[in-house]
Amino acid sequence: MKNSKLRWTAAGISISCSMIQATAIISIQWIAWIFLMISVLMWTYVSYTEKDMARLTQQLVFIALSFIAIYNWFQYR
């Protein structure tokens, strides 16, 4: 697989950010959001280059819903 290193990097970022989110420390959640968006963009690129349309669609939906979630978080904070 030509994207193996990119996949593992994206997976590592996702796992690390999930641990940050699990701490429930609200003041650092924005850090996880930034890196999760980087991870999702990496996964989107991998899905596009590998022509995996199901995963690409999943990542695009996740990006859209993430922006909505961030907007809602700032609106109700």
C-alpha positions as CSV (number, residue, x, y, z in Angstrom):
1,M,0.0,0.0,0.0
2,K,1.5,3.3,-1.0
3,N,-0.3,5.2,1.7
4,S,0.6,3.0,4.6
5,K,2.6,5.6,6.5
6,L,0.0,8.2,6.0
7,R,-2.7,5.8,7.2
8,W,-0.8,5.0,10.4
9,T,-0.1,8.7,11.1
10,A,-3.7,9.5,10.7
11,A,-4.7,6.6,12.9
12,G,-2.2,7.7,15.6
13,I,-3.5,11.3,15.5
14,S,-7.1,10.0,15.8
15,I,-6.3,7.8,18.8
16,S,-4.4,10.5,20.6
17,C,-7.2,13.0,20.0
18,S,-9.8,10.5,21.3
19,M,-7.8,10.2,24.5
20,I,-7.8,14.0,24.8
21,Q,-11.6,14.1,24.3
22,A,-12.1,11.4,26.8
23,T,-10.5,13.5,29.6
24,A,-13.5,15.8,29.3
25,I,-11.2,18.8,30.0
26,I,-13.2,21.4,28.0
27,S,-10.3,23.9,27.9
28,I,-8.1,21.5,25.8
29,Q,-10.8,20.0,23.5
30,W,-10.1,22.6,20.8
31,I,-6.6,21.1,20.4
32,A,-8.1,17.7,19.7
33,W,-10.6,19.2,17.2
34,I,-7.7,20.8,15.2
35,F,-5.7,17.6,15.1
36,L,-8.8,15.5,14.4
37,M,-9.6,17.7,11.4
38,I,-6.0,17.2,10.2
39,S,-6.5,13.4,10.6
40,V,-9.8,13.5,8.7
41,L,-8.2,15.4,5.9
42,M,-5.4,12.8,5.7
43,W,-8.0,10.0,5.6
44,T,-9.9,11.9,3.0
45,Y,-6.8,12.2,0.8
46,V,-6.0,8.4,1.3
47,S,-9.6,7.5,0.4
48,Y,-9.5,9.7,-2.7
49,T,-6.2,8.3,-4.0
50,E,-7.3,4.7,-3.3
51,K,-10.7,5.4,-5.0
52,D,-12.5,4.1,-1.8
53,M,-15.7,6.0,-2.4
54,A,-17.5,4.6,0.7
55,R,-14.8,5.8,3.1
56,L,-14.4,9.1,1.2
57,T,-18.1,9.8,1.6
58,Q,-17.9,8.9,5.3
59,Q,-15.0,11.3,5.8
60,L,-16.7,14.1,3.9
61,V,-19.9,13.7,6.0
62,F,-17.7,13.7,9.1
63,I,-16.1,16.9,8.1
64,A,-19.5,18.6,7.5
65,L,-20.9,17.4,10.8
66,S,-17.7,18.5,12.7
67,F,-18.1,22.0,11.5
68,I,-21.8,22.0,12.6
69,A,-20.7,20.6,16.0
70,I,-18.0,23.2,16.5
71,Y,-20.4,26.0,15.6
72,N,-23.0,24.6,18.1
73,W,-20.3,24.3,20.8
74,F,-19.3,27.9,20.4
75,Q,-22.9,29.1,20.2
76,Y,-24.0,27.4,23.5
77,R,-20.7,27.7,25.5
